[in-house]
Amino acid sequence: MDKKSKKRIDVLRSNLQRLRQQLSGAKQQSDDLEEAQTLKKQIASVEAELQTLTGSQSPGPKQ
């Protein structure tokens, strides 16, 4: 794996962590259900890209 791929994986993992935290906060507030759905879609997208880059079956635990 080249440096560019490793850097992209690091960026995706940090984005995934940030999105999961935002989703957790959105679930606790529950005043905007659309926001939670949007965050779930973004998480799925990031997980899919991370999975293709790493070639593994699962990038991390799903919520």
C-alpha distance (Angstrom), angle and dihedral (degrees) to the residues before:
residue distance angle dihedral
M1 . . .
D2 3.79 . .
K3 3.80 128.1 .
K4 3.78 93.3 -102.1
S5 3.80 92.4 56.2
K6 3.80 92.4 46.5
K7 3.80 91.0 50.7
R8 3.81 91.3 48.4
I9 3.82 90.1 51.0
D10 3.81 90.5 51.3
V11 3.81 90.9 49.8
L12 3.80 92.1 47.9
R13 3.80 92.3 49.6
S14 3.80 91.9 51.6
N15 3.82 90.5 46.8
L16 3.79 89.8 49.7
Q17 3.79 91.8 51.9
R18 3.83 91.3 48.8
L19 3.82 92.3 47.7
R20 3.80 92.0 49.9
Q21 3.79 90.4 52.1
Q22 3.79 90.5 49.5
L23 3.80 90.5 48.9
S24 3.77 90.8 51.5
G25 3.79 90.3 52.6
A26 3.79 92.2 45.7
K27 3.81 90.8 52.5
Q28 3.80 91.0 51.5
Q29 3.81 93.4 50.5
S30 3.81 95.9 42.7
D31 3.80 92.8 -179.4
D32 3.80 92.3 114.2
L33 3.80 113.3 39.7
E34 3.80 91.9 176.7
E35 3.80 90.5 63.8
A36 3.81 91.5 57.4
Q37 3.80 91.3 49.6
T38 3.80 91.6 48.8
L39 3.79 91.4 50.0
K40 3.82 91.0 49.5
K41 3.80 90.1 53.4
Q42 3.80 91.3 48.8
I43 3.81 90.8 49.4
A44 3.80 91.1 50.8
S45 3.80 90.5 49.9
V46 3.81 93.3 49.9
E47 3.81 91.6 45.8
A48 3.80 90.9 51.2
E49 3.80 92.8 50.6
L50 3.79 91.0 45.7
Q51 3.78 90.3 50.2
T52 3.80 92.6 52.4
L53 3.81 91.8 48.7
T54 3.78 95.7 47.5
G55 3.78 96.3 36.4
S56 3.79 90.1 -140.8
Q57 3.76 126.7 130.8
S58 3.81 97.1 -118.8
P59 3.83 130.1 15.0
G60 3.78 92.6 -156.7
P61 3.76 145.8 -41.2
K62 3.79 115.1 -40.4
Q63 3.76 122.1 -133.7
